[in-house]
Amino acid sequence: MIKTNNLLLLPVERIHVEAFLRNKSELAAILNVLVPNSWPHFPEAFSLPADESCESNPPPTDWRNYFFIHPKNEVLVGNGGFTGSPDESGTIEIGYEIASEYWNRGFATEVAQGMIDYAFAHEEVKAVIAHTLAEKNASNRVLQKVGMKFIAEVDDPEEGKIWRWQISRDEYHPI
């Protein structure tokens, strides 16, 4: 679990995905929170492995996906996490989404900062990256607020042109 000022980033487990795939209300009951109607924007983030013979809960990893829970209001405000382990250069990617009912409240900035803090607490991480659509938008501003810099426009096979943002360990200054 990752804690920020206002949020708990609760690891997504198989039981959560199974509940979500059946019904959002089942997930809400397991998490004991309200799940917003507008969430998720990217339901494809919640899928089970094709190999059903795998364990019901795989061994824990440091590089997980999380639900963003606002404990005071008992509500899920979004989800996100790491797209995998750090690569051979020590670079790791973060991603996140906030339910539209909770936009413009600082939650995206808070979770991005929390994930960056968590990543740099691991010695092997040398840089954290994120991607946005190739246009000026709120996501760009979030990444700038947490110290990330635009480094390149890249071609994504699904999205087309996207912007890559990065913060290196040398540029990172914990708050």
Rosetta blueprint (number, residue, H / E / L):
1 M L
2 I E
3 K E
4 T L
5 N L
6 N L
7 L L
8 L E
9 L E
10 L E
11 P E
12 V L
13 E L
14 R H
15 I H
16 H H
17 V H
18 E H
19 A H
20 F H
21 L H
22 R H
23 N L
24 K H
25 S H
26 E H
27 L H
28 A H
29 A H
30 I H
31 L H
32 N L
33 V L
34 L E
35 V L
36 P L
37 N L
38 S L
39 W L
40 P L
41 H L
42 F L
43 P H
44 E H
45 A H
46 F L
47 S L
48 L L
49 P L
50 A L
51 D L
52 E L
53 S L
54 C L
55 E L
56 S L
57 N L
58 P L
59 P L
60 P L
61 T L
62 D L
63 W L
64 R L
65 N E
66 Y E
67 F E
68 F E
69 I E
70 H E
71 P L
72 K L
73 N L
74 E L
75 V E
76 L E
77 V E
78 G E
79 N E
80 G E
81 G E
82 F E
83 T L
84 G L
85 S L
86 P L
87 D L
88 E L
89 S L
90 G L
91 T E
92 I E
93 E E
94 I E
95 G E
96 Y E
97 E E
98 I E
99 A L
100 S H
101 E H
102 Y H
103 W L
104 N L
105 R L
106 G L
107 F H
108 A H
109 T H
110 E H
111 V H
112 A H
113 Q H
114 G H
115 M H
116 I H
117 D H
118 Y H
119 A H
120 F H
121 A L
122 H L
123 E L
124 E L
125 V L
126 K L
127 A E
128 V E
129 I E
130 A E
131 H E
132 T E
133 L E
134 A L
135 E L
136 K L
137 N L
138 A H
139 S H
140 N H
141 R H
142 V H
143 L H
144 Q H
145 K H
146 V L
147 G L
148 M L
149 K E
150 F E
151 I E
152 A E
153 E E
154 V E
155 D E
156 D E
157 P L
158 E L
159 E L
160 G E
161 K E
162 I E
163 W E
164 R E
165 W E
166 Q E
167 I E
168 S E
169 R L
170 D L
171 E L
172 Y L
173 H L
174 P L
175 I L
